[in-house]
Each structure stands twice: as C-alpha cells, then as structure tokens.
Amino acid sequence: MKRKLLYKTILLGLFLSITVSCEEDEISIPKENNIKIIGEWLMESYNYSGKTTTSVEGNNYVIDYVGTAINSDLVIDFKENKDVYTKGGYTIKLKTTSLGQTKTTTHSSKDLLKDGYNGTWEVKGDSLYTVTKNGDKSVGYIETLTENVLKVHTIDKRTQIIKDYKITIHTDLTIEYTKK
C-alpha cells in the first residue's frame, strides 16, 4: 500500500512539473514581442527528463525519468486579451528507472486537462508567464518565437513536503509548437 501511495505521489509530482519555475541564467534566449505569440499553436513535441528523490523515514528513493508526448492533438490558444486556453490532449510515454529496474508506462493528459487549461499569459522579454484559473503560476524561457514556431524550455527545481514525504524534483522540459 505504501509503495502504491509513493508511486502515485511521485507521478503527481511529475505532472505538477508542467507548471514550473526556472532559473533565468541557465539559457540564453533571444528577445521577442507579444504579437507573435497570439493565436492557436499545435503542440508538436513535449519532452522532459529528470530525477525525483523521495525521502521517507530516513530512506531515499530515487526515480530517474524521461517523458515524451505521443498522440498529441493539444492546441494552446493565446488570445489578444491575454487569456489562454487549451483543447485536446496528449499521451505521455514515461520511462522510469528506480532500484535498478526500468518501467515504461503511458499516461493520458486528458485526466489532467478535463476542463482544458484556462488562465492568463504574458511575455516579458524572453520569458512566457502563465497563471491558471486556479492560481498555479509557471514561467518558461522562449528559445524560439517566429511566425510559425514557438519553443519553450523550463527547468523545475523544487522540494515539496507531503505528509511524511519529502520530495525533491528536478525536471528539464522542452515544448515545441507550430502555428495553426
């Protein structure tokens, strides 16, 4: 039972990595303006990798992971009034390695995005900021922003305490979109 709860907690931590914070000095990014981002964008790729360390009763459990979106039809719509909406979804192919064993699973984003992702957006310099309707904040660094391509990179480094579990997460995430 504890192992199942631990696995669910770690999976929750991975999916929470979608809304992340970054360290600005890690990537050099060209400055772009807000006008180019307005419109509908189809997610072409969603790739992340990282490590989660869960500490329980003095024991550390490390999980290395690599996730890739497959079967994506996710569209994100940046409105001129600074609202942002999503429709569609994707499936994550997740490869995890823990205690010398590797496991590959798939997870649907449709469960996470039941009502779509609704919120607000803003571009400041080379950073894309979003806030969901629930108040969850994220920031990503814009690697590429042209008339047809948007590529965002984020690094999530954080520690969370959930009951008796201390969870340290480090995730490196890159998402690429094409204009519809």
GROMACS elastic network, one bead per residue, 0.5 to 0.9 nm:
[ bonds ]
;  ai    aj funct       b0    kb
    1     4     6  0.51623   500
    1     5     6  0.62557   500
    1     6     6  0.85436   500
    2     5     6  0.50727   500
    2     6     6  0.59955   500
    2     7     6  0.85420   500
    3     7     6  0.60582   500
    3     8     6  0.85622   500
    4     7     6  0.50519   500
    4     8     6  0.61703   500
    4     9     6  0.85094   500
    5     8     6  0.50902   500
    5     9     6  0.60147   500
    5    10     6  0.85441   500
    6     9     6  0.50265   500
    6    10     6  0.61372   500
    6    11     6  0.85783   500
    6    54     6  0.82524   500
    6   165     6  0.85589   500
    7    10     6  0.51299   500
    7    11     6  0.61315   500
    7    12     6  0.85412   500
    8    11     6  0.50348   500
    8    12     6  0.60585   500
    8    13     6  0.85446   500
    9    12     6  0.50541   500
    9    13     6  0.62325   500
    9    14     6  0.87345   500
    9   162     6  0.85032   500
    9   165     6  0.89487   500
    9   167     6  0.88248   500
   10    14     6  0.62723   500
   10    15     6  0.87609   500
   10    52     6  0.72814   500
   10    53     6  0.88299   500
   10    54     6  0.78404   500
   10    63     6  0.85460   500
   10   167     6  0.79197   500
   11    15     6  0.62965   500
   11    16     6  0.85054   500
   12    15     6  0.52062   500
   12    16     6  0.60283   500
   12    17     6  0.86339   500
   13    16     6  0.50026   500
   13    17     6  0.63938   500
   13    52     6  0.81969   500
   13   160     6  0.87589   500
   13   167     6  0.79991   500
   13   169     6  0.74509   500
   14    17     6  0.51884   500
   14    18     6  0.76499   500
   14    52     6  0.81960   500
   14   169     6  0.79956   500
   14   171     6  0.81797   500
   15    18     6  0.57405   500
   15    19     6  0.82789   500
   15   109     6  0.89633   500
   15   112     6  0.82596   500
   16    19     6  0.58804   500
   16    20     6  0.76273   500
   17    20     6  0.54173   500
   17    21     6  0.88000   500
   17   155     6  0.89321   500
   17   156     6  0.65065   500
   17   169     6  0.82913   500
   17   170     6  0.87773   500
   17   171     6  0.70016   500
   17   173     6  0.86264   500
   18   138     6  0.80733   500
   18   156     6  0.87721   500
   18   173     6  0.83530   500
   19   130     6  0.86497   500
   19   136     6  0.69537   500
   19   137     6  0.63914   500
   19   139     6  0.76406   500
   19   156     6  0.84346   500
   20   137     6  0.74079   500
   20   139     6  0.63257   500
   20   140     6  0.77159   500
   20   154     6  0.69250   500
   20   155     6  0.70029   500
   20   156     6  0.51585   500
   20   157     6  0.80938   500
   20   158     6  0.89175   500
   20   171     6  0.88518   500
   21   137     6  0.80946   500
   21   138     6  0.56948   500
   21   139     6  0.54983   500
   21   140     6  0.73223   500
   21   154     6  0.70206   500
   21   155     6  0.65589   500
   21   156     6  0.54035   500
   21   157     6  0.73286   500
   21   158     6  0.85335   500
   22    25     6  0.89065   500
   22    26     6  0.83630   500
   22   138     6  0.85407   500
   22   139     6  0.66141   500
   22   140     6  0.67937   500
   22   141     6  0.79028   500
   22   153     6  0.88125   500
   22   154     6  0.56438   500
   22   156     6  0.58078   500
   22   157     6  0.74545   500
   23    26     6  0.60485   500
   23    27     6  0.84817   500
   23   154     6  0.83512   500
   23   155     6  0.69732   500
   23   156     6  0.83991   500
   23   157     6  0.86855   500
   24    27     6  0.67234   500
   24    28     6  0.84611   500
   24   127     6  0.87256   500
   24   141     6  0.77032   500
   25    28     6  0.73513   500
   26   155     6  0.86517   500
   27   141     6  0.76469   500
   27   143     6  0.81668   500
   27   153     6  0.85116   500
   28   126     6  0.88723   500
   28   141     6  0.87782   500
   28   143     6  0.78010   500
   29   126     6  0.60422   500
   29   127     6  0.87749   500
   29   141     6  0.70858   500
   29   142     6  0.62752   500
   29   143     6  0.51930   500
   29   144     6  0.76802   500
   30   125     6  0.83485   500
   30   126     6  0.63170   500
   30   142     6  0.75851   500
   30   143     6  0.68607   500
   30   144     6  0.74489   500
   30   145     6  0.85314   500
   31   124     6  0.87402   500
   31   125     6  0.52767   500
   31   127     6  0.86013   500
   31   142     6  0.82411   500
   31   145     6  0.88854   500
   32    35     6  0.87178   500
   32    36     6  0.78845   500
   32   123     6  0.83530   500
   32   124     6  0.86736   500
   32   125     6  0.64274   500
   32   126     6  0.64227   500
   32   142     6  0.84149   500
   32   144     6  0.87365   500
   32   145     6  0.67866   500
   32   146     6  0.85789   500
   33    36     6  0.64167   500
   33    37     6  0.78002   500
   33   123     6  0.70761   500
   33   124     6  0.80303   500
   33   125     6  0.72587   500
   33   126     6  0.85301   500
   33   145     6  0.87562   500
   34    37     6  0.56707   500
   34    38     6  0.70173   500
   34    80     6  0.89116   500
   34   122     6  0.74927   500
   34   123     6  0.57634   500
   34   124     6  0.81712   500
   35    38     6  0.57349   500
   35    80     6  0.82016   500
   36    39     6  0.81988   500
   36   145     6  0.70753   500
   36   146     6  0.66423   500
   36   147     6  0.59048   500
   36   148     6  0.86605   500
   37    40     6  0.85702   500
   37    41     6  0.86662   500
   37    78     6  0.66777   500
   37    79     6  0.87977   500
   37   123     6  0.85260   500
   37   145     6  0.73771   500
   37   146     6  0.83242   500
   37   147     6  0.79859   500
   37   150     6  0.76986   500
   37   179     6  0.89282   500
   38    41     6  0.89458   500
   38    77     6  0.74686   500
   38    79     6  0.56790   500
   38    80     6  0.59353   500
   38    82     6  0.86501   500
   39    76     6  0.82293   500
   39    77     6  0.54934   500
   39    78     6  0.51995   500
   39    79     6  0.62121   500
   39    80     6  0.79359   500
   39   179     6  0.73693   500
   39   180     6  0.78264   500
   40    75     6  0.64261   500
   40    76     6  0.56822   500
   40    78     6  0.63923   500
   40    79     6  0.83965   500
   40   178     6  0.85721   500
   40   179     6  0.60519   500
   40   180     6  0.55870   500
   41    44     6  0.89963   500
   41    74     6  0.84050   500
   41    75     6  0.54393   500
   41    76     6  0.52815   500
   41    77     6  0.62707   500
   41    78     6  0.81543   500
   41   148     6  0.86034   500
   41   149     6  0.84625   500
   41   150     6  0.80430   500
   41   177     6  0.56011   500
   41   178     6  0.53718   500
   41   180     6  0.54836   500
   42    72     6  0.85404   500
   42    73     6  0.69567   500
   42    74     6  0.59808   500
   42    76     6  0.65905   500
   42    77     6  0.88975   500
   42   176     6  0.84813   500
   42   177     6  0.52023   500
   42   178     6  0.53265   500
   42   179     6  0.63056   500
   42   180     6  0.63155   500
   43    46     6  0.73376   500
   43    72     6  0.68544   500
   43    73     6  0.70285   500
   43    74     6  0.56253   500
   43    75     6  0.61661   500
   43    76     6  0.76043   500
   43    90     6  0.89740   500
   43   175     6  0.72324   500
   43   176     6  0.59839   500
   43   178     6  0.66772   500
   44    69     6  0.85996   500
   44    72     6  0.72190   500
   44    73     6  0.84638   500
   44    74     6  0.85759   500
   44   175     6  0.77058   500
   44   176     6  0.55859   500
   44   177     6  0.51897   500
   44   178     6  0.66947   500
   45    68     6  0.75226   500
   45    69     6  0.62728   500
   45    70     6  0.81036   500
   45    72     6  0.81146   500
   45   174     6  0.78739   500
   45   175     6  0.56040   500
   45   176     6  0.51586   500
   45   177     6  0.70562   500
   46    67     6  0.79131   500
   46    68     6  0.57267   500
   46    69     6  0.51514   500
   46    70     6  0.84474   500
   46    92     6  0.85340   500
   46   173     6  0.74098   500
   46   174     6  0.59772   500
   46   176     6  0.66058   500
   47    66     6  0.75742   500
   47    67     6  0.56780   500
   47    69     6  0.65975   500
   47   172     6  0.83516   500
   47   173     6  0.57906   500
   47   174     6  0.54523   500
   47   175     6  0.64828   500
   47   176     6  0.89642   500
   48    65     6  0.81146   500
   48    66     6  0.57473   500
   48    67     6  0.51812   500
   48    68     6  0.66394   500
   48   171     6  0.66211   500
   48   172     6  0.54029   500
   48   174     6  0.63408   500
   48   175     6  0.86147   500
   49    64     6  0.76583   500
   49    65     6  0.54664   500
   49    67     6  0.62065   500
   49    68     6  0.88645   500
   49   170     6  0.83682   500
   49   171     6  0.56388   500
   49   172     6  0.54673   500
   49   173     6  0.67516   500
   50    63     6  0.84253   500
   50    64     6  0.58407   500
   50    65     6  0.54619   500
   50    66     6  0.66747   500
   50   169     6  0.75356   500
   50   170     6  0.53549   500
   50   172     6  0.60949   500
   50   173     6  0.87202   500
   51    62     6  0.69188   500
   51    63     6  0.56327   500
   51    65     6  0.61326   500
   51    66     6  0.89561   500
   51   168     6  0.81305   500
   51   169     6  0.60380   500
   51   170     6  0.54207   500
   51   171     6  0.65991   500
   52    61     6  0.80702   500
   52    62     6  0.57473   500
   52    63     6  0.52298   500
   52    64     6  0.65286   500
   52    65     6  0.80978   500
   52   167     6  0.67768   500
   52   168     6  0.56041   500
   52   170     6  0.64803   500
   52   171     6  0.83289   500
   53    60     6  0.63702   500
   53    61     6  0.55351   500
   53    63     6  0.64252   500
   53    64     6  0.87470   500
   53   166     6  0.80028   500
   53   167     6  0.56948   500
   53   168     6  0.50972   500
   53   169     6  0.66035   500
   53   170     6  0.89017   500
   54    59     6  0.80760   500
   54    60     6  0.55914   500
   54    61     6  0.51063   500
   54    62     6  0.64727   500
   54    63     6  0.83858   500
   54   165     6  0.64521   500
   54   166     6  0.55893   500
   54   168     6  0.64218   500
   54   169     6  0.87054   500
   55    58     6  0.62697   500
   55    59     6  0.54522   500
   55    61     6  0.63671   500
   55    62     6  0.87995   500
   55   164     6  0.83901   500
   55   165     6  0.57651   500
   55   166     6  0.50177   500
   55   167     6  0.64219   500
   55   168     6  0.83659   500
   56    59     6  0.52453   500
   56    60     6  0.65316   500
   56    61     6  0.80839   500
   56   164     6  0.64109   500
   56   165     6  0.52334   500
   56   166     6  0.67833   500
   56   167     6  0.89968   500
   57    60     6  0.85467   500
   57   164     6  0.75548   500
   57   165     6  0.80930   500
   61    98     6  0.75691   500
   61    99     6  0.79057   500
   62    97     6  0.83074   500
   62    98     6  0.60679   500
   62    99     6  0.75825   500
   63    96     6  0.63502   500
   63    97     6  0.55450   500
   63    99     6  0.79367   500
   64    95     6  0.82519   500
   64    96     6  0.56215   500
   64    97     6  0.51774   500
   64    98     6  0.66666   500
   65    94     6  0.68839   500
   65    95     6  0.55219   500
   65    97     6  0.63802   500
   65    98     6  0.89488   500
   65   171     6  0.88550   500
   66    93     6  0.82229   500
   66    94     6  0.58279   500
   66    95     6  0.52561   500
   66    96     6  0.66610   500
   67    92     6  0.61131   500
   67    93     6  0.55600   500
   67    95     6  0.63316   500
   67    96     6  0.86251   500
   68    91     6  0.82673   500
   68    92     6  0.54899   500
   68    93     6  0.52956   500
   68    94     6  0.66581   500
   68    95     6  0.88497   500
   69    72     6  0.65771   500
   69    90     6  0.61933   500
   69    91     6  0.55309   500
   69    93     6  0.61831   500
   69    94     6  0.87171   500
   70    90     6  0.62362   500
   70    91     6  0.52313   500
   70    92     6  0.60099   500
   70    93     6  0.67117   500
   71    89     6  0.83083   500
   71    90     6  0.55436   500
   71    91     6  0.58993   500
   71    92     6  0.85074   500
   72    75     6  0.88982   500
   72    88     6  0.77920   500
   72    89     6  0.59474   500
   72    91     6  0.66561   500
   73    87     6  0.80895   500
   73    88     6  0.53244   500
   73    89     6  0.55540   500
   73    90     6  0.62032   500
   74    86     6  0.68468   500
   74    87     6  0.57795   500
   74    90     6  0.62592   500
   75    85     6  0.82749   500
   75    86     6  0.55008   500
   75    87     6  0.54070   500
   75    88     6  0.62397   500
   75    89     6  0.78146   500
   75   177     6  0.86456   500
   75   180     6  0.86023   500
   76    84     6  0.70298   500
   76    85     6  0.57431   500
   76    87     6  0.67164   500
   76    88     6  0.88417   500
   76   117     6  0.83899   500
   76   177     6  0.87702   500
   77    83     6  0.82297   500
   77    84     6  0.55016   500
   77    85     6  0.51690   500
   77    86     6  0.60912   500
   77    87     6  0.84209   500
   78    81     6  0.84821   500
   78    82     6  0.67333   500
   78    83     6  0.62572   500
   78    85     6  0.68511   500
   78    86     6  0.89541   500
   78   120     6  0.84358   500
   78   121     6  0.73173   500
   79    82     6  0.53898   500
   79    83     6  0.52227   500
   79    84     6  0.59473   500
   79    85     6  0.81741   500
   79   120     6  0.88438   500
   79   121     6  0.86379   500
   80    83     6  0.72857   500
   81    84     6  0.88975   500
   81   120     6  0.87059   500
   82   119     6  0.85140   500
   82   120     6  0.54267   500
   82   121     6  0.52912   500
   82   122     6  0.65854   500
   83   118     6  0.74491   500
   83   119     6  0.57381   500
   83   121     6  0.61265   500
   84   117     6  0.75436   500
   84   118     6  0.56721   500
   84   119     6  0.52955   500
   84   120     6  0.52364   500
   84   121     6  0.61720   500
   84   130     6  0.81416   500
   84   132     6  0.86555   500
   85   116     6  0.66515   500
   85   117     6  0.54416   500
   85   119     6  0.67264   500
   85   120     6  0.83939   500
   86    89     6  0.83654   500
   86   113     6  0.83202   500
   86   115     6  0.87859   500
   86   116     6  0.51445   500
   86   117     6  0.51055   500
   86   118     6  0.67394   500
   87   113     6  0.83295   500
   87   115     6  0.85523   500
   87   116     6  0.56677   500
   87   117     6  0.76772   500
   88   109     6  0.89152   500
   88   110     6  0.75590   500
   88   113     6  0.84161   500
   88   116     6  0.77607   500
   89   108     6  0.75779   500
   89   109     6  0.56147   500
   89   110     6  0.55482   500
   89   113     6  0.73299   500
   89   116     6  0.86595   500
   90   107     6  0.85759   500
   90   108     6  0.61055   500
   90   109     6  0.54895   500
   90   110     6  0.71008   500
   91   106     6  0.64540   500
   91   107     6  0.55001   500
   91   109     6  0.59186   500
   91   110     6  0.81657   500
   92   105     6  0.81264   500
   92   106     6  0.53828   500
   92   107     6  0.51395   500
   92   108     6  0.63071   500
   92   109     6  0.73797   500
   93   104     6  0.69496   500
   93   105     6  0.59100   500
   93   107     6  0.67652   500
   94   103     6  0.81108   500
   94   104     6  0.55348   500
   94   105     6  0.52744   500
   94   106     6  0.58785   500
   94   107     6  0.75643   500
   95   102     6  0.68630   500
   95   103     6  0.56799   500
   95   105     6  0.65271   500
   95   106     6  0.87224   500
   96   101     6  0.81315   500
   96   102     6  0.55367   500
   96   103     6  0.53314   500
   96   104     6  0.63671   500
   96   105     6  0.82906   500
   97   100     6  0.63984   500
   97   101     6  0.54199   500
   97   103     6  0.63989   500
   97   104     6  0.88638   500
   98   101     6  0.53981   500
   98   102     6  0.65629   500
   98   103     6  0.85185   500
   99   102     6  0.84809   500
  107   110     6  0.88733   500
  107   111     6  0.87893   500
  108   111     6  0.63045   500
  108   112     6  0.77817   500
  109   112     6  0.50672   500
  109   113     6  0.60119   500
  109   114     6  0.83992   500
  110   113     6  0.50314   500
  110   114     6  0.56987   500
  110   115     6  0.89044   500
  110   116     6  0.84690   500
  111   114     6  0.55452   500
  112   115     6  0.84845   500
  112   116     6  0.83507   500
  113   117     6  0.60765   500
  114   117     6  0.83373   500
  115   118     6  0.79332   500
  117   132     6  0.68322   500
  117   133     6  0.80863   500
  118   131     6  0.83916   500
  118   132     6  0.56576   500
  118   133     6  0.58108   500
  118   134     6  0.88156   500
  119   130     6  0.69241   500
  119   131     6  0.54177   500
  119   134     6  0.81318   500
  119   135     6  0.83012   500
  120   129     6  0.82639   500
  120   130     6  0.55727   500
  120   131     6  0.53524   500
  120   132     6  0.65388   500
  120   133     6  0.78327   500
  121   128     6  0.71224   500
  121   129     6  0.55476   500
  121   131     6  0.65837   500
  121   132     6  0.88850   500
  122   127     6  0.82604   500
  122   128     6  0.59057   500
  122   129     6  0.51830   500
  122   130     6  0.65545   500
  123   126     6  0.70700   500
  123   127     6  0.56454   500
  123   129     6  0.61898   500
  123   130     6  0.89068   500
  124   127     6  0.53268   500
  124   128     6  0.66036   500
  124   129     6  0.76891   500
  125   128     6  0.83117   500
  125   142     6  0.89347   500
  126   140     6  0.85420   500
  126   141     6  0.58282   500
  126   142     6  0.54008   500
  126   143     6  0.78553   500
  127   139     6  0.65097   500
  127   140     6  0.56309   500
  127   142     6  0.57621   500
  127   152     6  0.87280   500
  128   138     6  0.81898   500
  128   139     6  0.55096   500
  128   140     6  0.51775   500
  128   141     6  0.62156   500
  128   142     6  0.66704   500
  128   152     6  0.80407   500
  129   137     6  0.73650   500
  129   138     6  0.57852   500
  129   140     6  0.66363   500
  129   141     6  0.89192   500
  130   136     6  0.81304   500
  130   137     6  0.57712   500
  130   138     6  0.53580   500
  130   139     6  0.64383   500
  130   140     6  0.87333   500
  131   134     6  0.78342   500
  131   135     6  0.56774   500
  131   136     6  0.54530   500
  131   138     6  0.65053   500
  131   139     6  0.89703   500
  132   135     6  0.51107   500
  132   136     6  0.51922   500
  132   137     6  0.66165   500
  132   138     6  0.86989   500
  133   136     6  0.75187   500
  139   154     6  0.72270   500
  140   152     6  0.57849   500
  140   153     6  0.55748   500
  140   155     6  0.80525   500
  141   151     6  0.85007   500
  141   152     6  0.54956   500
  141   153     6  0.52236   500
  141   154     6  0.61685   500
  142   145     6  0.67223   500
  142   150     6  0.73914   500
  142   151     6  0.59895   500
  142   153     6  0.64416   500
  142   154     6  0.89141   500
  143   150     6  0.77551   500
  143   151     6  0.54661   500
  143   152     6  0.56679   500
  143   153     6  0.66574   500
  144   149     6  0.67096   500
  144   150     6  0.54081   500
  144   152     6  0.71410   500
  144   176     6  0.88297   500
  145   148     6  0.77019   500
  145   149     6  0.56958   500
  145   151     6  0.66021   500
  145   152     6  0.86924   500
  146   149     6  0.51960   500
  146   150     6  0.65879   500
  147   150     6  0.83409   500
  147   178     6  0.88749   500
  147   179     6  0.73056   500
  148   177     6  0.82226   500
  148   178     6  0.54189   500
  148   180     6  0.80896   500
  149   176     6  0.72945   500
  149   177     6  0.58342   500
  149   179     6  0.63009   500
  150   175     6  0.82095   500
  150   176     6  0.57711   500
  150   177     6  0.50842   500
  150   178     6  0.63666   500
  150   179     6  0.78829   500
  151   174     6  0.71222   500
  151   175     6  0.57318   500
  151   177     6  0.62780   500
  151   178     6  0.87712   500
  152   173     6  0.82417   500
  152   174     6  0.57319   500
  152   175     6  0.53428   500
  152   176     6  0.64575   500
  152   177     6  0.86345   500
  153   172     6  0.76319   500
  153   173     6  0.56945   500
  153   175     6  0.65327   500
  153   176     6  0.88203   500
  154   171     6  0.81126   500
  154   172     6  0.60758   500
  154   173     6  0.52152   500
  154   174     6  0.64892   500
  154   175     6  0.87524   500
  155   170     6  0.72579   500
  155   171     6  0.56839   500
  155   173     6  0.62164   500
  155   174     6  0.88609   500
  156   169     6  0.70855   500
  156   170     6  0.54428   500
  156   172     6  0.64827   500
  156   173     6  0.80524   500
  157   168     6  0.76093   500
  157   169     6  0.56730   500
  157   171     6  0.66735   500
  157   172     6  0.88602   500
  158   167     6  0.82418   500
  158   168     6  0.58475   500
  158   169     6  0.54345   500
  158   170     6  0.67833   500
  159   166     6  0.69906   500
  159   167     6  0.55006   500
  159   169     6  0.62063   500
  159   170     6  0.89372   500
  160   165     6  0.81377   500
  160   166     6  0.58639   500
  160   167     6  0.51302   500
  160   168     6  0.64657   500
  160   169     6  0.82358   500
  161   164     6  0.71446   500
  161   165     6  0.57272   500
  161   167     6  0.62227   500
  161   168     6  0.88220   500
  162   165     6  0.51665   500
  162   166     6  0.64839   500
  162   167     6  0.76636   500
  163   166     6  0.81296   500
